[in-house]
């Protein structure tokens, strides 16, 4: 798996600037592990980017996992029940 550190919040403005990076990641020949240690805030654009990446990798039987998820990003993923979609999220989604 390729580890990719996200170094900023994942809001609409940030995701607009990261769009091309996510498109490149979606074409990766191996699974992706997003390290969200520096991410303190995610909005619907950030969730959309994660789901986009998940779907593109899944089409090619590759995995997406998230590590170092905490605070607001973890709470949002719990509320959205993304643990049922993305099985390996580094945080308690039960």
Secondary structure as the mmCIF struct_conf table of DSSP 4:
data_model
#
loop_
_struct_conf.conf_type_id
_struct_conf.id
_struct_conf.beg_label_comp_id
_struct_conf.beg_label_asym_id
_struct_conf.beg_label_seq_id
_struct_conf.end_label_comp_id
_struct_conf.end_label_asym_id
_struct_conf.end_label_seq_id
STRN STRN1 UNK A 2 UNK A 5
BEND BEND1 UNK A 8 UNK A 8
STRN STRN2 UNK A 10 UNK A 10
BEND BEND2 UNK A 11 UNK A 11
HELX_RH_AL_P HELX_RH_AL_P1 UNK A 12 UNK A 26
TURN_TY1_P TURN_TY1_P1 UNK A 27 UNK A 27
BEND BEND3 UNK A 29 UNK A 30
STRN STRN3 UNK A 32 UNK A 35
TURN_TY1_P TURN_TY1_P2 UNK A 37 UNK A 38
STRN STRN4 UNK A 42 UNK A 42
HELX_RH_AL_P HELX_RH_AL_P2 UNK A 44 UNK A 59
TURN_TY1_P TURN_TY1_P3 UNK A 60 UNK A 61
STRN STRN5 UNK A 64 UNK A 67
BEND BEND4 UNK A 68 UNK A 68
HELX_RH_AL_P HELX_RH_AL_P3 UNK A 71 UNK A 79
TURN_TY1_P TURN_TY1_P4 UNK A 80 UNK A 81
HELX_RH_3T_P HELX_RH_3T_P1 UNK A 82 UNK A 84
TURN_TY1_P TURN_TY1_P5 UNK A 85 UNK A 85
BEND BEND5 UNK A 86 UNK A 87
STRN STRN6 UNK A 89 UNK A 89
BEND BEND6 UNK A 90 UNK A 91
#
